[in-house]
Amino acid sequence: MKSETTTPTGEFTLRLSATRRGARLARLLAVQQLHDWGVTGSAAEAAEQVVAELANNAALHGRVRGRDFEVRMERGDEHVRIELSDARGERRPSPAGQPDEGGYGLVLVAALSTTWGVKDRSVGKTVWAAVPLVCR
């Protein structure tokens, strides 16, 4: 008999306060979920960094008093899709153009993912990225 191995797939969603502590907790819980899914090594490190950057942006730039941000990850066969949703739809992210402008986190997100983008929600926006399970 041939033994088949299955790749764990699934979805992980949580809401956290739009604070620095919430952003840190998002990263820590995402790392645990990646581990539970069997995502390790450079792919896990890349996904962790993307979650950290997007959660930090949601807490810093997407914060609306009394509103949380949402972290969502979905593990597929070839990538982990990471989404961070916040309540500030009018504040669209854009990578830094000049050295003193900040915004290098999105340059890092672009480098670690195969694709990323922003989509509108009825309230706020979602910034998403697809991180490959086999790093390039």
N, C-alpha and C positions, 0 to 999 in steps of 0.2 A: 504494500500500500504506500502510496505517495502522501507524504505529510504536507499540508498546505499551511503557509503562514499568512496571517491576515494583518493588514495594516490598520491600526486603530484610527478611526475617523470620528469626527464629532464636532460639536459646537460648544463654546464656552462663552457665557455672557454674564456680566456683572455691572452694577452701578456703584459708583464711588463718589465721595464728596470731591468737588472741584478745588482741591487744595494740593499743596506739595506732598502732604502725607498721603492723600488719595492717589496721587501719581506714583509714589513709591510703592504703595500697596498693590497697585495695578501691575507693576513690573514683577513684584514678588509672586503674586498669584498666577500671573501668566507663565512664569518660569516653572512653577509647580505643575501647571496644566500641560505644558510642553513635555515635561518629564513623564507625566502620566501617559501621554500619547506616544512616548518612545522617541521623541525628537531630541537629539543630543548633538554634541560637537558644535561645529561652526554654524550649522543651521539654527540650532537653539540660541546660540550667542547672537546671531543676526536678528532673529525674531525678538529676543529680549531687548536688544538695542532699539529696534523699531517701536516696540511697545513703550519703552521708556521715553523716547523722543516725542511720540504722539501724545502720550499721557501728560507729559510735562507741558506741551503746547496747549492741551485742553484745559489744564489747571491754570496756566498763566494767561493765555489769550482768549480762551473760550469760556471763561468763568462768568457766570451770572449768579448773583447772590441768591441762595436758596435753591439752586439747581445743581443736580449731579451731572457727571459725565458717565458715559457708558463705554465699556470695553467689550468687544466681541471678537472672538477668534474662531476660525473654522479650519480644521485640518483636512486637507484633501490628500490625494495620492502623491502629488508633486509639489505642493506648496501649502503654506499656512497663510490664510487671509486674515489680516488684522484690521479692525475697524475701531476708531475712537470717535464717538459722537458727543457734541457739546451743544450748548444753547445759543451760541453766538454765530448765527448764519451770516451776518454782515462782515465778519472778520475772516476773510479767506486767507489761507496760508499761501506763502510764496517763498521760494528759496532766496537766500541772500544774493544780492547783486554786487555789493561792495564789501570789503573786509570789515568795516566798522558797523555794519548794519545788523549784525546778529543773523539768526535764521539758518545757521549752518546745520541744524538738526535735520531740516528737510533735505539738504544735500546728502546727508548721511542716509536718510530713509531711501532716497532715490538710488544710492549706490548699493544698498543692501537688498533691495527688492527688484523684482522683474518689472513691476509697474506699480504706480500709485496714483491717487487722484482724490478729488473732493466731490461729494454729491450733496445736494440740498435735501433737507428734511422739512416737514411742516413747521417744526421749531428747530432752528439751528442747522447744523451741518454734520456730515460724517467724513472724516479723512481716513482713507483706507490704503493698504499696501499688501501686495502679494510677495511673500518671502519664500524663495525656493528651498525645498528640503535638501537638495544637493547644491551646495554653494558653488558659484561660478569661479 
